[in-house]
Amino acid sequence: MTSYRRKAALIALCATTVAATLAGATTATATAATSSAGPTAAPLAWAECTHEGHLPGQQCAKLSVPLDYADPRGPHVDLAVSRLPSDRPAARRGTLMVIPGGPGGSGVQRLSQKGASLARETAGAYDLVALDPRGVGGSVRARCGLDEADRRLVTLRSWAGPDGGIGENVERSRRVADACAANGGAELRSFTTANQVRDIDRLREALGERKLSAWGVSYGSYVGAAYAQKFPQRTDRLVLDSTADPDPTRVARGWLANMARGADDRFPDFAAWAADPARRAEGLRLAERPEDVRPLFLSLAERLDREPKPSNVPGVPLTGNMLRQALQNSLYGDALFPGVARLIGEARDPAAVPVLPRELAQALPDEDAALMVGVICNDVAWPKDVSGYERAVAADRAAHPLTGGMPANITPCAFWKDAPAERPARITDEGPSNILMVQNLRDPATPYSGALEMRTALGSRARLLTVDHGGHGVYLGNGNACSDRTVTTYLTTGRRPSRDTTCTDG
């Protein structure tokens, strides 16, 4: 799986089984110290990275952090951290934290993927650093002990039955919550956004930095905003890329719900691409007109609901919900359109055997599934009334057929055993004016409407750069020279647009 497809699959998953973020069951309390409590962070023992895909000069180390910041002298766990030192010491002005999306994204891997281009853009102005959040990559992990069937993307996401029923989703959600309670332990309970914020500050301390600049993408943009809210005087220049609604009463539950609108916003881009005559030579043209692509897709998904089609994976047929999930993943970037168009063509061809994308063909590792469920369920209490979810799914299926009610459906968070230990951060306009938001107009995961809520919450602290583009992720991600130039200028000179502004496509 390419890193881009993996990113799409991971973000898609987290934004699904979603539950909130800035809390931490038993792992941290609202009264924990505002800095890394307890003993000072030890200096880091840097060595050359050895993971696959690491960059020349990329260094790795382990950072020790309290398992529970309310008990800073108690057990500690290790986090994988990485840096790419500036190659122009005379130009260096500080340290820039790269915060990945998710929950579930690896900061160490993202630094490997984006570090070279980011270093070129910033011309040595920063040491680039990142960490693997708890539950990810080389950091402390946890397991729920989930059955393979419960670790598939299309089942971890609560897609309703063909008739709109959610009985199977309810049973699975309860089963997953029970397994995580029995097997996850204190490590799983420590997987929270609040702890990630504190862990980032612990890394700042270990680096000997007074302030951090940061580039956070998707869920990482929320982490960055939460860091700036908790530690406003420790932030330098902050870029929030592809941001969601920070409503502290819903957080990830709201992010999931908003994905229905995000799919509707983004689908016309795919429809125009799939009806373009240029697709004919590639065997990927789905319709003569863009307006015909949507009914074609919906009709096909409904047919697969009734009659799943055998795929290239024995025992794993292509279902309507699997097709809907494949579409959702593909909306993250134009480069993913050919894959879902090919899958649609294979599903329509009686003689073809659909080839499932890897993220749908294989179950996730138990540790990855545990993380994605854990972070979203540890942060905010979700409604427990099953009948409320039934009504919400019925309404959402009618209003947003592309996502089939999934964004409104029940998740394991409805049956989570541990109540949030603290309230999610309330993002406000209190703090220095040092934030640049950058947002695509047609984002399937963090739709523009949600970003406007973050913009309102930040008030005079932020400027918003709107990009007339589709997909998820802006800076160094969608090829828009205007937005790349604006972000780079801010990171290197501190100059932001004087007011909210727009970059046109191209």
C-alpha positions in Angstrom: 0.0 0.0 0.0 1.5 3.4 -0.9 1.9 5.9 1.9 -0.8 8.0 0.3 -3.3 5.2 0.2 -2.3 4.2 3.8 -2.9 7.8 4.9 -6.3 7.8 3.3 -7.3 4.5 4.9 -6.0 5.5 8.3 -7.6 8.9 8.4 -10.8 7.4 7.0 -10.9 4.8 9.7 -10.3 7.2 12.6 -12.7 9.7 11.4 -15.2 6.9 11.6 -15.3 4.9 14.7 -14.8 8.3 16.1 -15.3 9.6 19.5 -13.7 12.7 20.9 -10.3 13.8 21.6 -8.7 15.9 24.3 -9.2 13.7 27.3 -7.7 10.7 28.9 -9.3 8.0 30.9 -7.3 7.5 34.2 -4.2 8.7 32.4 -4.4 12.4 33.0 -6.5 14.7 35.0 -7.5 18.3 34.4 -5.3 19.3 37.3 -2.1 17.8 35.9 0.6 20.4 35.7 0.7 22.6 32.7 4.1 21.4 31.7 5.8 18.0 31.8 5.1 17.1 35.4 7.7 15.4 37.5 11.3 14.9 36.7 12.8 17.0 33.9 12.8 15.2 30.6 16.1 13.4 30.0 18.3 14.4 27.1 17.7 12.3 24.0 20.2 9.8 22.7 20.0 10.4 19.0 21.2 7.7 16.5 20.7 7.2 12.8 17.2 5.9 12.0 16.9 2.4 10.7 13.3 2.1 9.7 12.3 1.5 6.1 12.2 4.7 4.0 14.2 6.9 6.5 15.9 9.9 5.0 19.7 10.5 4.9 20.6 12.3 8.1 17.3 11.5 9.8 17.9 10.6 13.5 15.7 8.6 15.9 15.5 8.3 19.7 13.2 7.3 22.5 11.5 9.8 24.7 10.4 8.6 28.2 7.0 10.0 29.3 4.7 9.3 32.3 2.1 6.7 31.6 -0.2 8.9 33.7 0.7 12.6 34.0 -1.4 12.7 37.2 1.3 10.3 38.6 4.5 11.7 37.1 6.8 9.7 39.3 4.9 6.5 38.5 5.4 4.1 35.5 6.9 5.6 32.3 6.6 4.5 28.7 8.7 5.2 25.7 7.7 7.1 22.5 9.6 7.0 19.2 10.8 10.4 18.2 12.8 11.6 15.2 14.5 14.7 13.9 16.0 16.0 10.7 18.5 18.7 11.8 18.8 21.8 9.7 21.6 21.6 7.1 22.1 25.3 7.4 22.9 26.1 11.1 23.4 29.8 10.3 19.9 30.0 8.9 18.2 28.0 11.7 15.6 29.9 13.7 14.0 27.1 15.7 12.3 23.7 15.7 9.3 22.7 13.7 7.1 19.9 14.9 5.4 17.7 12.2 2.1 16.4 13.7 0.5 13.6 11.7 -3.2 12.9 11.2 -5.2 10.0 12.4 -5.6 9.1 15.2 -3.2 6.5 14.0 -0.6 8.4 11.9 3.1 8.0 12.5 5.0 11.2 13.0 8.3 9.4 12.4 7.1 8.0 9.0 5.5 11.4 8.0 8.8 13.1 8.7 10.4 10.5 6.4 7.8 11.2 3.7 7.7 15.0 3.9 11.0 15.9 5.5 13.0 16.4 2.4 10.5 18.7 0.7 9.8 20.5 3.9 13.5 21.1 4.5 13.8 22.5 0.9 10.8 24.8 1.4 12.0 26.2 4.7 15.7 26.5 3.6 17.2 25.3 6.8 15.2 27.5 9.0 14.2 24.7 11.3 15.2 21.4 12.8 12.3 19.2 11.8 11.0 16.9 14.6 8.1 14.4 15.0 7.0 11.7 17.4 4.9 8.6 17.1 1.9 9.2 19.4 1.1 6.6 22.0 -0.2 3.4 20.3 1.6 4.1 17.0 4.7 2.7 15.3 7.7 2.5 17.7 5.9 4.0 20.7 4.1 2.1 23.5 1.4 -0.1 22.1 -1.7 -1.9 23.3 -4.0 -4.7 22.2 -7.8 -5.3 22.5 -7.7 -8.9 21.3 -10.2 -8.3 18.5 -11.3 -11.1 16.1 -10.1 -10.6 12.6 -13.6 -9.9 11.3 -13.9 -7.0 13.8 -10.6 -5.5 12.6 -11.6 -4.9 8.9 -12.0 -1.3 7.8 -15.5 -1.9 6.6 -16.5 -3.4 10.0 -14.6 -1.1 12.3 -16.6 1.6 10.5 -20.2 1.2 11.3 -21.9 0.7 7.9 -25.6 0.0 8.3 -27.2 -3.1 6.9 -28.7 -3.1 3.4 -32.1 -2.3 4.9 -30.6 0.4 7.1 -30.6 -1.7 10.2 -27.9 -1.3 12.8 -28.4 -4.4 14.9 -25.1 -6.0 13.7 -23.3 -2.7 14.4 -24.7 -2.6 17.9 -23.5 -6.1 18.6 -20.0 -5.5 17.2 -19.6 -2.2 19.0 -20.4 -3.8 22.3 -18.1 -6.7 21.6 -15.2 -4.4 20.7 -15.7 -2.2 23.8 -15.8 -5.3 26.0 -12.6 -6.7 24.5 -10.7 -3.4 24.9 -11.8 -3.1 28.5 -10.6 -6.6 29.2 -7.3 -6.5 27.4 -6.2 -2.8 26.8 -5.0 -2.0 30.2 -3.6 1.3 31.4 -1.7 1.7 28.2 -4.8 1.8 26.1 -6.5 4.2 28.5 -3.5 6.5 28.1 -4.2 7.0 24.4 -5.7 10.4 24.3 -5.3 13.7 22.6 -4.6 15.4 26.0 -1.7 13.1 26.5 -0.4 13.7 23.0 -0.4 17.4 23.8 1.5 16.8 27.0 3.9 14.4 25.2 4.7 17.1 22.6 5.6 19.5 25.4 7.7 16.8 27.0 9.6 16.5 23.7 10.0 20.3 23.5 11.5 20.2 27.0 13.9 17.4 26.1 15.0 19.3 23.0 15.8 22.3 25.2 13.5 24.6 23.2 11.6 27.5 24.7 9.0 27.4 21.9 7.9 25.1 19.1 6.6 25.9 15.6 4.3 23.2 14.2 2.6 21.9 11.1 -0.4 19.7 11.9 -2.5 18.0 9.3 -6.1 16.7 9.8 -6.4 15.3 13.3 -2.9 16.7 13.8 -4.3 20.2 13.2 -6.6 19.6 16.2 -3.7 18.4 18.3 -1.8 21.6 17.3 -4.7 23.8 18.2 -5.1 22.0 21.5 -1.4 22.5 22.2 -1.6 26.2 21.4 -4.6 26.4 23.7 -2.9 24.7 26.6 0.6 26.1 26.1 0.0 29.4 24.2 3.4 31.0 25.2 5.3 27.9 24.0 4.0 28.2 20.4 6.0 30.0 17.8 4.5 29.7 14.2 1.6 27.3 13.9 0.1 25.9 10.6 -3.3 24.1 10.9 -3.8 22.1 7.7 -7.3 20.5 7.0 -9.1 21.3 10.2 -12.3 20.0 11.7 -15.0 21.5 14.0 -13.5 21.7 17.5 -16.9 21.6 19.3 -15.8 20.3 22.7 -19.1 18.6 23.3 -18.7 16.3 20.3 -15.1 16.5 19.0 -14.6 13.3 17.0 -18.2 12.4 17.0 -18.8 15.6 15.2 -16.0 15.0 12.8 -17.5 11.7 11.9 -20.9 13.2 11.4 -19.5 15.9 9.1 -18.0 13.3 6.7 -21.4 12.8 5.1 -21.4 16.4 4.0 -17.7 16.2 3.1 -18.4 13.3 0.7 -21.2 15.3 -1.0 -18.9 18.3 -1.3 -16.1 16.3 -2.9 -18.0 13.8 -5.1 -18.6 16.2 -8.1 -14.8 16.3 -8.6 -14.7 12.5 -9.0 -17.8 12.6 -11.2 -16.2 15.2 -13.5 -13.0 13.1 -13.7 -14.9 9.8 -14.3 -17.0 11.4 -17.2 -14.0 13.0 -18.9 -13.5 11.6 -22.4 -9.8 11.3 -21.6 -10.8 8.4 -19.3 -12.0 6.3 -22.3 -8.5 5.4 -23.5 -7.7 4.3 -19.9 -10.9 2.1 -19.7 -12.0 4.2 -16.7 -14.8 6.4 -18.1 -17.9 5.6 -16.2 -20.5 7.8 -17.9 -21.0 10.3 -20.7 -22.0 13.2 -18.3 -20.8 14.0 -14.8 -24.4 14.1 -13.5 -24.8 10.4 -14.5 -22.0 9.2 -12.2 -23.8 9.5 -8.9 -26.9 7.5 -9.8 -24.7 4.9 -11.4 -22.7 4.5 -8.3 -25.7 4.5 -5.9 -27.5 1.9 -8.1 -24.4 -0.3 -8.2 -23.9 -0.1 -4.4 -27.6 -1.1 -3.8 -27.2 -4.0 -6.2 -24.1 -5.2 -4.3 -26.1 -4.9 -1.1 -28.5 -7.5 -2.5 -26.0 -9.6 -4.3 -22.3 -9.3 -3.2 -19.9 -10.2 -5.9 -17.0 -12.6 -5.3 -13.7 -10.8 -5.3 -10.0 -11.8 -5.7 -9.9 -12.5 -2.0 -11.5 -15.9 -1.1 -14.3 -15.5 1.4 -14.4 -11.7 1.1 -16.9 -10.6 -1.5 -17.4 -7.1 -2.8 -20.4 -5.7 -0.9 -22.2 -2.4 -1.3 -20.7 -1.1 1.9 -17.2 -2.2 0.7 -17.8 -0.2 -2.5 -18.9 2.8 -0.4 -15.8 2.5 1.7 -13.6 2.3 -1.3 -15.2 5.5 -2.7 -14.7 7.3 0.7 -11.0 6.4 0.7 -10.6 7.5 -2.9 -12.0 11.0 -2.3 -8.9 11.9 -0.3 -6.9 12.7 -3.4 -7.2 12.8 -7.1 -4.5 10.2 -7.5 -6.8 7.7 -5.9 -9.6 8.2 -8.5 -8.4 5.5 -11.0 -8.4 2.8 -8.3 -12.1 3.2 -7.4 -13.1 3.8 -11.0 -11.4 0.5 -11.9 -13.2 -1.3 -9.0 -16.6 0.2 -10.1 -15.9 -1.1 -13.7 -15.0 -4.6 -12.4 -18.2 -4.6 -10.3 -20.3 -3.8 -13.3 -18.7 -6.3 -15.6 -20.3 -9.7 -15.2 -17.1 -11.4 -16.5 -14.7 -9.5 -14.2 -13.5 -10.4 -10.8 -13.2 -7.3 -8.6 -9.7 -6.8 -7.2 -10.1 -5.3 -3.7 -7.8 -2.5 -2.5 -5.3 -3.8 0.1 -6.9 -1.7 2.9 -10.2 -3.5 2.3 -8.8 -6.9 1.6 -6.8 -7.3 4.8 -7.7 -6.9 8.5 -5.8 -4.2 10.4 -3.3 -5.4 13.0 -4.9 -5.6 16.4 -2.7 -2.9 17.8 -3.8 -0.5 15.1 -7.4 -1.2 15.6 -7.0 -0.8 19.4 -5.4 2.6 18.9 -8.0 4.0 16.5 -10.9 2.9 18.8 -9.1 3.9 22.0 -8.2 7.5 21.2 -11.6 8.4 20.0 -13.4 6.7 22.9 -11.2 7.9 25.7 -11.9 11.6 25.1 -15.6 12.3 25.2 -18.7 10.4 26.4 -20.9 9.3 23.5 -24.7 8.8 23.6 -25.7 5.3 24.7 -29.3 5.2 23.5 -29.4 2.8 20.6 -32.8 4.1 19.4 -31.2 7.5 18.9 -28.6 6.0 16.6 -31.3 4.2 14.6 -33.1 7.5 14.0 -30.0 9.3 13.1 -28.9 6.6 10.6 -32.3 6.7 8.9 -32.2 10.4 8.5 -28.5 10.5 7.4 -29.1 7.7 4.8 -31.9 9.8 3.3 -29.9 13.0 3.3 -26.5 11.7 2.2 -26.9 8.4 0.3 -23.2 8.3 -0.7 -22.2 7.5 2.9 -25.2 5.3 3.7 -25.7 6.5 7.3 -22.3 5.4 8.5 -21.3 8.9 9.8 -24.3 8.9 12.2 -24.0 5.3 13.3 -23.2 3.7 16.6 -19.5 2.9 17.5 -17.8 1.1 20.4 -17.6 4.4 22.2 -21.3 4.1 23.1 -20.4 1.1 25.3 -16.9 2.3 26.5 -16.2 1.3 30.0 -14.0 4.2 31.1 -15.5 7.6 31.4 -13.3 10.5 30.2 -11.1 11.8 32.9 -11.2 15.4 31.8 -13.1 17.6 29.4 -11.8 18.1 25.8 -10.1 21.4 25.2 -12.2 24.4 24.4 -10.4 26.2 21.6 -10.7 30.0 22.1 -9.3 33.3 20.8 -7.1 33.7 23.9 -3.4 33.6 23.0 -1.0 35.1 20.6 -2.0 35.7 17.0 0.4 33.2 15.3 -1.9 30.7 13.5 -2.3 30.1 9.8 -5.1 27.8 8.8 -5.1 26.3 5.3 -8.1 24.5 3.9 -9.4 22.9 0.7 -12.9 23.9 -0.2 -14.0 20.3 -1.0 -12.4 18.2 1.7 -14.1 14.8 2.2 -12.8 14.2 5.7 -12.7 17.7 7.3 -15.2 19.6 5.3 -14.9 23.4 4.9 -17.9 24.0 7.1 -16.1 22.5 10.0 -13.0 24.5 9.4 -15.1 27.6 9.5 -16.1 26.6 13.1 -12.4 26.3 14.0 -11.7 29.7 12.4 -14.5 31.3 14.4 -13.2 29.7 17.6 -9.7 31.1 17.1 -10.8 34.6 16.3 -8.0 37.1 15.9 -5.4 34.4 16.6 -5.7 33.0 13.1 -5.9 33.8 9.4 -7.6 31.3 7.0 -6.3 30.5 3.6 -9.0 28.9 1.5 -7.9 26.8 -1.4 -10.2 26.1 -4.4 -9.3 22.5 -4.5 -10.7 19.1 -3.6 -9.1 16.4 -1.4 -7.7 16.1 2.1 -4.4 17.8 2.9 -3.1 21.1 1.4 0.5 22.1 2.1 3.0 20.1 0.0 0.1 17.8 -0.8 -2.2 19.0 -3.6 0.2 20.9 -6.0 -1.3 24.3 -5.4 1.6 26.7 -5.8 -0.3 29.6 -4.2 -1.0 27.8 -1.0 2.4 26.2 -0.7 4.0 29.6 -1.2 1.8 31.3 1.4 2.5 28.6 4.0 6.3 28.6 3.3 6.4 32.4 3.5 4.8 32.3 6.9 7.1 29.6 8.3 10.2 31.3 7.0 9.4 35.0 7.5 6.4 35.1 9.9 4.3 37.0 7.4 0.7 35.9 7.0 -2.0 37.3 4.8 -3.4 40.5 6.5 -6.9 39.0 6.3 -8.6 35.7 5.4 -7.9 35.1 1.7 -8.3 32.5 -1.1 -6.0 30.6 -3.5 -7.6 29.6 -6.8 -6.7 26.2 -8.3 -3.7 25.8 -10.5 
